[in-house]
């Protein structure tokens, strides 16, 4: 039995800007609580999501990449022994250009096991991360919380590194 989390959002941006924001460290630090990703961004490349402290929150491999439409990663949660023991889940970003300068982003995170610790964790995190992403790309201020310290895309470079 598969455990799955799906999140759909609509963002006033271009597929290319969204694509860059999903991968580039200077963007991800701004909306993903100071976290960033490292990868060669080619099929078969290793992939890591690194927390503000530089330690991996998740790791895996690029399974599929079709700029700027689809990115699929094998994802192993590194935050707890329970997540590590579950092995790899799959995280897919699907980007669809819509009329009027909008883009639909569908994030599907799934694992072939019931009641997954990884899916429980990401189902709490993805809504916050993707809300911040939407706000940032639409030119708004990302609210400061106890989990992050970045505000706007212009401040991202300096604020998150502080």
Secondary structure, DSSP 8 states (H G I E B T S, - for coil): --EEEEEEEEEES-HHHHHHHHH-HHHHHHHTTT-EEEE--STT-EEEEE-TTS-EEEEEEEEEEETTTEEEEEEEE-SSHHHHHH--EEEEEEEEEETTTEEEEEEEEEESSSS-HHHHHHHHHHHHHHHHHHHHHTT------TT----STTTHHHHTT-
